[in-house]
Every structure is written in structure tokens, then in C-alpha cells.
């Protein structure tokens, strides 16, 4: 906590403490701006965790809040497991905290069991009977954390506790991006959050935590603004608000709209995706292309952008020989006492280039070397690998998505028994796809 407090961030740094003076002292010694103290109040937690009576908890509440206020200007008090606490007793505890100087009281749904309608009634009751600002902390055991949080705001809570990507104990806590966008777009409240950084922040935390974001995650998931169904794609092409909320756009949260390929894909989406890369099939050719895409998808294979263009060019009898990058040679050095290093020689726009890079592993080094050889900035957005056969000599299938500085995103794939080479090939394929957007095929 002291390391964070010493960073000089433009934030109120809050330290969490049990209702014990030594915990509070540790927070104060760390130079926090606020101390957040808590104590269990539900019968099940009070009896089985701290073994205190109702009267003892009331006494401890007043004493610890007073102690905090003697040493710190801001004090948040939580009645842990508030939503399973007798309401009349809960009000008594919160009044004791407010009388002792709590600057805000927190209502935790510690095990995520309250219904949104009940949460609204509870916050209304607390707001009426306790003279103190209200904060809520909701868990997602039944998938109601965001709903309970927004209901609390509707009832008068002025502060909410959320986590990026909904991370937290068990099923997690209320998700930052979902809560913010509900309040901003549906309730028309100004949260002060920089909405355009929501997706970037989500991906940053996913990378550091090692916990991936489900593609169907609202707001920030890869599929949040993706459209596959023919009816949906057709509507979105004509007007985005037909099959998107309208009051929330992908650009608002730092996302991008994308048409995707699958067994439900329609003609309008395929035509649009092909026109984006200067491929213009006839109606008959388009029907054949769509049928091939659906046939591959039904068999369970993901159809990438590269697959679509190959299908289209094969169907139309078109040969697109021009490529922005052709890899001539790649060398990888790795080992348990060696920093993984990759060297790449490639022809880029007709000229030979050589570039070397280190990485966390041989694949990372290879991809960084390929990206480093390019004259323009391209970002790796997605990397996936799966084995398509068994044994130590399994064939690996690599799928990669890249984004250029204009926001164009394309994916490509490659397979092979050497996952490093397959990864490099997939990257080259994806980069060459991006080139199609900028220059018509010959």
C-alpha cells in the first residue's frame, strides 16, 4: 500500500483493514488517504468467524471508526455480509458508524444473494434512516452483481465498488465496464470515466492477470460488436443501430465493429467484407462463396479472413500475387539458459530487410522480429494455437489477428508440426491481408 501511495497518483488511495487497531495503524503508516474498516454483521459470519455478540459488534464499530478518524480524514465502514444481516440491526450498526464519524458506509452483498429489487429497497431504507453517503460492494455468485449495483445507484448510493473484468472472489464482483456503460448509456449519468479506454484497460488487466476475457463478455469481449447472422449483418451494414444498442457504440468504449464468418453468415456481410479488400464477385460467384464458407463452418472449422479471400479468388479464378512481405529465412535460438532470439530476413515491398528480436519465448521472439521489420506500425491483437492431431509430433493450427494504425483488423492462420514456423507464417499471412485494404488487388 505504501508503494502505491508513494506513486503520487491522482487518486484517493484507500487501505482495507479489519476492525483492529494494528490493521488501521498499518494503513496509516502506508500514508493512505482513506481507511476502510469492516466487521461481520450477519449472524452466520458473526458467530462463526469473529465469535462476537450483536452488542460487541456495535461497540467495536464505534471504537474503530473513531480511531480511524483520529488519524485519517476519510473513513469507510463496511458491515460485512450486510445483505444477510437483519435489517433493523444493520441500521443500528450503520448509525453507530455514522455517529462515530464514518465519512461513507459500505453495503456489501458479500455472497451475492440479494435480488435487484430487494437491493433497491434495502438502499432506500438505509438512505432514509442513516445520515451518511452510501457505497455498495456486490458479488456475482448469481450473475446479479451489475444489476444489484445499478439498482443501488438508482436507490441513492453515491459510490460503487467494481473490478476490471469482474475479477474477484469466487464468481467475481461487479464489472467496471458493464456498470459504467449501464450508468452512462441507460441512466444517462456522468461517471467521469474515460469510456474510450475501457477495452484497452480490460485487455491490460487480462494480460497481467492471465485470466482471459470470454468473447461474449459484454462491452469488452471480442464478440461484443461482432455480427455473423445474415439478418443482423445486413441490418448493421444499413444502420448500426438496427442490431446494436445505439446508445452505446463500439467507438465509445474503444472497440470496433466487425462482421464475422460462420455458418449463419449472409450474402450482404460477405460482399461487404470482400469489397473492403477490393474483391467484387458477381451475384452467382457470391452465392458460391457464401455456400463454401457455410460448408466449412458447419464442419466446425473457423473461417478466417484469409480463408474467405482464398475461397473468393479460387471461385472467381483470380490470382492475387502481390504481397507486401515475403519471408525468405527465419532463425530461432532458444534454451533454458538462453534468451529466446529470432532473426528474420524478408522481402518487404520489394526490398530485402533483416531484423532480430528477443522475446519471452521462441514464438514471441519470432513474431516481434516480423513486426519489427515492417515500415508501419502493426499490432498483434490475438494469438491462438490448438493441436489438430495427437502425439508429440502433433500438427499445430495457429490463428492470428493483427491491427494496423488505421484500425483495420484481419485474421489469418497457418498449420504445421513446428508451431514457431506456423506462427510466423500466420503472421505473414495476416500482414499481407492488411495490405489489401490499402491497395487494390492487381
C-alpha positions as CSV (number, residue, x, y, z in Angstrom):
1,X,0.0,0.0,0.0
2,X,2.8,2.4,0.8
3,X,4.4,1.7,-2.6
4,X,1.1,2.6,-4.3
5,X,0.6,5.7,-2.1
6,X,4.1,6.9,-2.9
7,X,3.4,6.9,-6.7
8,X,1.7,10.3,-6.5
9,X,-1.3,9.1,-8.4
10,X,-4.3,11.5,-9.0
11,X,-6.4,9.1,-6.9
12,X,-7.7,8.6,-3.4
13,X,-5.7,5.7,-2.1
14,X,-7.7,3.5,0.3
15,X,-6.4,0.8,2.6
16,X,-8.6,-2.0,3.8
17,X,-8.4,-3.1,7.5
18,X,-10.1,-5.4,9.8
19,X,-11.7,-3.6,12.8
20,X,-8.4,-3.9,14.7
21,X,-6.1,-1.0,15.6
22,X,-3.0,-2.8,14.4
23,X,-4.6,-3.1,10.9
24,X,-5.6,0.6,10.9
25,X,-2.1,1.5,12.0
26,X,-0.6,-0.4,9.1
27,X,-2.8,1.6,6.7
28,X,-1.9,4.9,8.3
29,X,1.8,4.1,8.2
30,X,1.4,3.4,4.5
31,X,0.2,7.0,4.0
32,X,-3.2,6.1,2.6
33,X,-5.8,8.8,2.1
34,X,-8.7,6.7,3.4
35,X,-9.0,3.7,5.7
36,X,-11.8,1.2,5.0
37,X,-12.7,-0.8,8.1
38,X,-15.1,-3.7,8.1
39,X,-16.7,-6.2,10.6
40,X,-19.1,-9.1,10.0
41,X,-22.7,-8.4,11.0
42,X,-24.7,-11.3,9.7
43,X,-25.4,-14.0,12.3
44,X,-23.7,-16.7,10.4
45,X,-20.5,-14.7,10.0
46,X,-20.6,-13.0,13.4
47,X,-21.0,-16.3,15.2
48,X,-18.6,-18.5,13.2
49,X,-15.8,-16.1,12.2
50,X,-15.3,-13.4,14.9
51,X,-17.4,-15.1,17.7
52,X,-18.9,-11.7,18.9
53,X,-22.4,-10.8,20.1
54,X,-24.5,-8.1,18.5
55,X,-23.7,-5.7,21.3
56,X,-20.0,-6.3,21.0
57,X,-20.0,-5.6,17.2
58,X,-21.9,-2.3,17.9
59,X,-19.2,-1.3,20.4
60,X,-16.3,-2.3,18.2
61,X,-17.9,-0.4,15.3
62,X,-18.0,2.9,17.2
63,X,-14.5,2.4,18.6
64,X,-12.7,1.5,15.4
65,X,-14.3,4.3,13.3
66,X,-13.5,6.9,16.0
67,X,-9.9,5.6,16.0
68,X,-9.6,5.9,12.2
69,X,-11.0,9.5,12.3
70,X,-8.4,10.4,14.9
71,X,-5.7,9.6,12.4
72,X,-7.2,9.9,8.9
73,X,-9.7,12.4,7.4
74,X,-11.6,9.7,5.4
75,X,-13.2,6.5,6.8
76,X,-15.3,4.0,5.0
77,X,-17.1,1.4,7.2
78,X,-18.5,-1.9,5.9
79,X,-21.0,-4.2,7.6
80,X,-19.7,-7.4,6.0
81,X,-22.5,-9.7,4.7
82,X,-24.9,-6.8,5.1
83,X,-27.5,-8.4,2.8
84,X,-27.8,-11.4,5.1
85,X,-28.0,-9.3,8.2
86,X,-31.3,-8.5,10.0
87,X,-32.2,-5.1,8.5
88,X,-33.1,-3.4,11.8
89,X,-29.8,-4.5,13.3
90,X,-27.9,-3.4,10.2
91,X,-29.4,0.1,10.6
92,X,-28.2,0.2,14.2
93,X,-24.6,-0.7,13.1
94,X,-24.6,1.8,10.3
95,X,-25.9,4.5,12.7
96,X,-23.1,3.7,15.1
97,X,-20.6,4.0,12.4
98,X,-22.0,7.3,11.2
99,X,-22.2,8.7,14.7
100,X,-18.6,7.8,15.3
101,X,-17.6,9.8,12.2
102,X,-17.7,7.4,9.2
103,X,-17.5,9.5,6.0
104,X,-19.2,6.8,3.9
105,X,-20.8,3.5,4.7
106,X,-20.5,0.4,2.5
107,X,-23.2,-2.2,1.9
108,X,-21.6,-5.4,0.8
109,X,-23.6,-8.2,-0.9
110,X,-20.7,-10.5,0.3
111,X,-22.0,-13.8,-1.1
112,X,-24.1,-12.3,-3.9
113,X,-27.5,-13.5,-2.7
114,X,-29.8,-10.4,-2.9
115,X,-32.2,-9.8,-5.7
116,X,-32.0,-6.4,-7.5
117,X,-35.5,-5.4,-6.3
118,X,-34.5,-6.2,-2.7
119,X,-31.2,-4.3,-3.1
120,X,-33.1,-1.2,-4.1
121,X,-35.4,-1.5,-1.1
122,X,-32.5,-2.0,1.3
123,X,-30.6,1.0,0.0
124,X,-33.8,3.1,0.1
125,X,-34.2,2.1,3.8
126,X,-30.6,2.8,4.7
127,X,-30.7,6.2,2.9
128,X,-33.8,7.1,4.9
129,X,-32.6,6.0,8.3
130,X,-28.8,6.7,8.2
131,X,-27.4,10.2,7.6
132,X,-24.3,9.1,5.7
133,X,-23.3,8.7,2.0
134,X,-23.7,5.1,0.8
135,X,-21.4,2.8,-1.2
136,X,-22.1,-0.8,-2.4
137,X,-19.9,-3.8,-3.0
138,X,-21.6,-6.6,-4.9
139,X,-20.5,-10.2,-5.7
140,X,-21.6,-12.1,-8.7
141,X,-22.5,-15.6,-7.4
142,X,-25.8,-15.5,-9.2
143,X,-24.7,-13.2,-12.0
144,X,-26.5,-10.2,-10.4
145,X,-23.6,-8.0,-9.3
146,X,-24.0,-5.4,-12.0
147,X,-27.8,-5.4,-11.7
148,X,-27.6,-5.0,-7.9
149,X,-25.0,-2.3,-8.2
150,X,-27.1,-0.2,-10.7
151,X,-30.2,-0.7,-8.5
152,X,-28.3,0.6,-5.6
153,X,-27.4,3.7,-7.5
154,X,-31.0,4.1,-8.5
155,X,-31.9,4.0,-4.9
156,X,-29.4,6.6,-3.8
157,X,-25.9,5.0,-3.5
158,X,-23.4,7.6,-4.4
159,X,-20.4,5.3,-4.8
160,X,-19.9,1.8,-6.1
161,X,-17.1,-0.8,-5.9
162,X,-16.3,-2.6,-9.2
163,X,-13.4,-4.6,-10.7
164,X,-11.9,-4.7,-14.2
165,X,-13.3,-7.7,-16.0
166,X,-15.4,-8.6,-12.9
167,X,-12.4,-10.2,-11.2
168,X,-12.8,-11.1,-7.5
169,X,-13.5,-13.9,-5.0
170,X,-15.5,-16.9,-6.4
171,X,-17.6,-15.7,-9.3
172,X,-16.1,-12.2,-9.0
173,X,-17.5,-8.7,-8.4
174,X,-19.5,-6.1,-10.4
175,X,-17.7,-5.5,-13.7
176,X,-16.3,-2.0,-14.3
177,X,-17.2,-1.6,-18.0
178,X,-20.7,-3.1,-17.7
179,X,-21.5,-0.9,-14.6
180,X,-20.1,2.2,-16.2
181,X,-21.9,1.8,-19.5
182,X,-25.2,0.9,-17.9
183,X,-25.0,4.2,-15.8
184,X,-23.7,6.2,-18.8
185,X,-25.9,4.9,-21.6
186,X,-29.1,3.8,-19.9
187,X,-29.3,6.0,-16.9
188,X,-27.6,9.0,-18.6
189,X,-25.3,9.6,-15.7
190,X,-21.8,11.1,-16.0
191,X,-19.4,8.7,-14.2
192,X,-16.3,10.7,-15.0
193,X,-14.8,7.5,-16.6
194,X,-12.9,7.8,-19.9
195,X,-15.1,5.4,-21.8
196,X,-12.8,5.1,-24.8
197,X,-10.2,3.4,-22.5
198,X,-12.5,0.6,-21.3
199,X,-11.4,-2.0,-23.8
200,X,-7.8,-1.1,-23.5
201,X,-7.9,-1.4,-19.7
202,X,-9.8,-4.7,-19.9
203,X,-7.1,-6.2,-22.1
204,X,-4.3,-4.8,-20.0
205,X,-5.7,-6.4,-16.8
206,X,-6.4,-9.7,-18.7
207,X,-2.8,-9.8,-19.8
208,X,-1.4,-9.1,-16.4
209,X,-3.8,-11.4,-14.5
210,X,-3.5,-14.2,-17.0
211,X,-7.3,-14.5,-17.0
212,X,-8.7,-14.4,-20.5
213,X,-11.8,-12.4,-21.5
214,X,-14.7,-14.5,-22.8
215,X,-15.5,-13.5,-26.4
216,X,-19.1,-13.0,-25.3
217,X,-18.2,-10.6,-22.4
218,X,-20.4,-7.6,-22.6
219,X,-18.8,-4.3,-23.7
220,X,-15.2,-5.6,-24.0
221,X,-15.4,-9.1,-25.4
222,X,-14.3,-9.8,-28.9
223,X,-17.9,-10.6,-30.0
224,X,-19.5,-7.7,-28.2
225,X,-19.8,-5.8,-31.5
226,X,-19.3,-8.7,-34.0
227,X,-22.1,-9.8,-36.3
228,X,-22.4,-13.1,-38.0
229,X,-26.1,-13.8,-38.7
230,X,-27.2,-12.7,-42.1
231,X,-30.2,-10.8,-40.8
232,X,-28.0,-9.0,-38.2
233,X,-25.2,-8.2,-40.6
234,X,-27.5,-6.9,-43.3
235,X,-29.1,-4.6,-40.7
236,X,-25.9,-3.3,-39.3
237,X,-24.5,-2.6,-42.7
238,X,-27.5,-0.4,-43.5
239,X,-27.7,1.2,-40.0
240,X,-25.6,0.1,-37.0
241,X,-28.5,0.9,-34.5
242,X,-30.6,-1.9,-36.0
243,X,-28.8,-4.7,-34.2
244,X,-26.7,-2.7,-31.7
245,X,-27.9,-0.7,-28.7
246,X,-27.4,2.6,-30.5
247,X,-27.0,4.4,-27.2
248,X,-23.7,2.6,-26.9
249,X,-21.4,2.3,-29.9
250,X,-18.1,0.3,-30.2
251,X,-16.2,3.6,-30.7
252,X,-17.5,4.9,-27.4
253,X,-15.7,2.1,-25.4
254,X,-12.6,1.8,-27.6
255,X,-13.9,-1.2,-29.5
256,X,-14.5,-1.9,-33.2
257,X,-17.5,-3.3,-35.1
258,X,-16.7,-6.4,-37.1
259,X,-18.5,-8.7,-39.5
260,X,-17.6,-12.4,-38.8
261,X,-17.7,-15.6,-40.8
262,X,-19.7,-18.6,-39.8
263,X,-22.5,-21.0,-40.6
264,X,-25.1,-18.2,-40.2
265,X,-23.3,-15.7,-42.4
266,X,-25.3,-13.9,-45.1
267,X,-24.6,-12.5,-48.6
268,X,-24.5,-8.9,-47.5
269,X,-21.8,-9.4,-44.9
270,X,-19.6,-11.5,-47.3
271,X,-20.0,-9.0,-50.1
272,X,-19.1,-6.1,-47.7
273,X,-16.0,-8.0,-46.4
274,X,-14.8,-8.7,-49.9
275,X,-15.4,-5.2,-51.2
276,X,-13.3,-3.9,-48.3
277,X,-10.4,-5.6,-49.9
278,X,-11.3,-4.7,-53.4
279,X,-12.8,-8.1,-54.4
280,X,-16.1,-7.7,-56.3
281,X,-17.7,-11.0,-57.2
282,X,-20.8,-11.4,-59.3
283,X,-24.1,-12.5,-57.7
284,X,-23.6,-16.1,-58.9
285,X,-20.0,-16.1,-57.6
286,X,-21.1,-14.5,-54.3
287,X,-23.6,-17.3,-53.8
288,X,-20.9,-19.9,-54.4
289,X,-18.5,-18.2,-52.0
290,X,-21.2,-18.0,-49.2
291,X,-22.0,-21.7,-49.6
292,X,-18.4,-22.7,-49.3
293,X,-17.9,-20.6,-46.2
294,X,-21.0,-22.2,-44.6
295,X,-19.9,-25.6,-45.6
296,X,-16.5,-25.2,-43.9
297,X,-18.1,-23.6,-40.8
298,X,-20.6,-26.4,-40.3
299,X,-17.7,-28.8,-40.0
300,X,-16.5,-26.9,-37.0
301,X,-13.6,-25.1,-38.6
302,X,-13.1,-21.3,-38.0
303,X,-13.1,-19.4,-41.3
304,X,-10.6,-16.6,-41.1
305,X,-10.4,-13.6,-43.4
306,X,-7.6,-15.3,-45.3
307,X,-9.7,-18.3,-45.9
308,X,-12.5,-16.1,-47.2
309,X,-10.2,-14.4,-49.7
310,X,-8.7,-17.6,-50.9
311,X,-12.2,-19.1,-51.4
312,X,-13.3,-15.9,-53.3
313,X,-10.3,-15.8,-55.5
314,X,-10.5,-19.5,-56.3
315,X,-14.2,-19.2,-57.1
316,X,-13.6,-16.2,-59.3
317,X,-10.4,-17.5,-60.9
318,X,-8.4,-14.5,-59.7
319,X,-4.7,-14.7,-58.8
320,X,-3.5,-12.1,-56.3
321,X,0.2,-12.4,-56.5
322,X,1.2,-9.2,-54.8
323,X,2.3,-9.4,-51.2
324,X,3.7,-6.7,-49.0
325,X,6.0,-9.1,-47.2
326,X,7.6,-12.4,-48.2
327,X,9.7,-14.2,-45.7
328,X,12.9,-15.7,-47.0
329,X,14.5,-17.0,-43.8
330,X,14.0,-17.2,-40.1
331,X,16.4,-18.5,-37.4
332,X,15.4,-19.1,-33.8
333,X,17.7,-19.6,-30.8
334,X,16.3,-20.7,-27.5
335,X,17.2,-22.8,-24.5
336,X,16.8,-23.0,-20.7
337,X,19.9,-20.7,-20.3
338,X,19.4,-18.6,-23.4
339,X,17.2,-15.6,-24.0
340,X,14.9,-16.6,-26.9
341,X,16.1,-14.7,-30.0
342,X,14.7,-14.7,-33.6
343,X,16.3,-13.3,-36.7
344,X,14.2,-12.7,-39.9
345,X,15.1,-12.0,-43.5
346,X,12.2,-10.9,-45.6
347,X,11.4,-9.0,-48.8
348,X,9.2,-6.0,-47.8
349,X,7.8,-4.0,-50.6
350,X,10.4,-5.4,-53.0
351,X,13.4,-4.7,-50.7
352,X,15.4,-7.1,-48.5
353,X,15.3,-6.4,-44.8
354,X,16.8,-8.2,-41.8
355,X,15.7,-7.8,-38.2
356,X,16.3,-9.5,-34.9
357,X,14.4,-9.5,-31.6
358,X,14.2,-11.2,-28.3
359,X,11.1,-12.4,-26.6
360,X,9.5,-14.4,-23.7
361,X,9.7,-17.5,-25.8
362,X,10.6,-18.5,-29.4
363,X,7.2,-17.7,-30.8
364,X,7.1,-14.3,-29.1
365,X,10.6,-13.5,-30.4
366,X,9.7,-14.6,-33.9
367,X,6.5,-12.5,-34.1
368,X,8.3,-9.5,-32.7
369,X,11.1,-9.8,-35.3
370,X,8.5,-9.9,-38.1
371,X,6.6,-6.9,-36.7
372,X,9.9,-5.0,-36.3
373,X,10.9,-5.4,-39.9
374,X,7.8,-3.6,-41.1
375,X,7.8,0.1,-42.1
376,X,4.4,0.8,-40.5
377,X,3.1,0.1,-37.0
378,X,1.1,-3.1,-36.8
379,X,-0.2,-4.6,-33.5
380,X,-0.8,-8.2,-32.7
381,X,-4.4,-8.3,-31.3
382,X,-5.0,-12.1,-31.0
383,X,-3.0,-15.3,-30.9
384,X,-4.4,-18.8,-30.6
385,X,-2.9,-22.2,-31.1
386,X,-4.5,-25.7,-31.0
387,X,-3.3,-29.2,-31.8
388,X,-5.2,-30.8,-34.6
389,X,-3.6,-34.2,-34.2
390,X,-2.3,-36.2,-31.2
391,X,1.2,-37.1,-30.0
392,X,4.4,-35.1,-29.6
393,X,4.5,-34.7,-33.4
394,X,1.0,-33.1,-33.4
395,X,0.1,-30.6,-36.1
396,X,-0.5,-27.2,-34.6
397,X,-3.0,-24.8,-36.0
398,X,-2.2,-21.1,-35.3
399,X,-4.7,-18.2,-35.7
400,X,-3.5,-14.6,-35.5
401,X,-5.3,-11.3,-35.7
402,X,-3.4,-8.0,-36.4
403,X,-4.5,-4.4,-36.5
404,X,-2.9,-1.5,-38.4
405,X,-2.6,2.1,-37.4
406,X,-6.0,2.9,-39.1
407,X,-7.9,0.3,-37.0
408,X,-8.3,-2.3,-39.7
409,X,-8.2,-5.8,-38.1
410,X,-7.8,-9.1,-40.1
411,X,-7.1,-12.6,-39.0
412,X,-5.2,-15.4,-40.7
413,X,-4.0,-18.9,-39.9
414,X,-1.3,-21.5,-40.7
415,X,-0.6,-25.1,-39.7
416,X,2.5,-27.2,-39.3
417,X,4.4,-29.5,-37.0
418,X,6.6,-26.6,-35.9
419,X,4.5,-24.1,-34.0
420,X,7.1,-21.4,-34.3
421,X,7.2,-21.6,-38.1
422,X,3.4,-21.9,-38.2
423,X,3.1,-18.8,-36.1
424,X,5.5,-16.9,-38.3
425,X,3.6,-18.0,-41.4
426,X,0.2,-17.0,-39.9
427,X,1.7,-13.6,-39.0
428,X,2.9,-13.1,-42.6
429,X,-0.5,-14.1,-43.9
430,X,-2.3,-11.6,-41.6
431,X,0.1,-8.8,-42.5
432,X,-0.5,-9.4,-46.2
433,X,-4.2,-9.3,-45.7
434,X,-4.0,-5.8,-44.2
435,X,-2.2,-4.6,-47.3
436,X,-5.3,-5.5,-49.4
437,X,-7.3,-2.7,-47.7
438,X,-4.9,0.0,-48.7
439,X,-4.2,-1.1,-52.3
440,X,-6.5,-2.8,-54.8
441,X,-5.5,-6.3,-55.9
442,X,-3.9,-6.4,-59.3
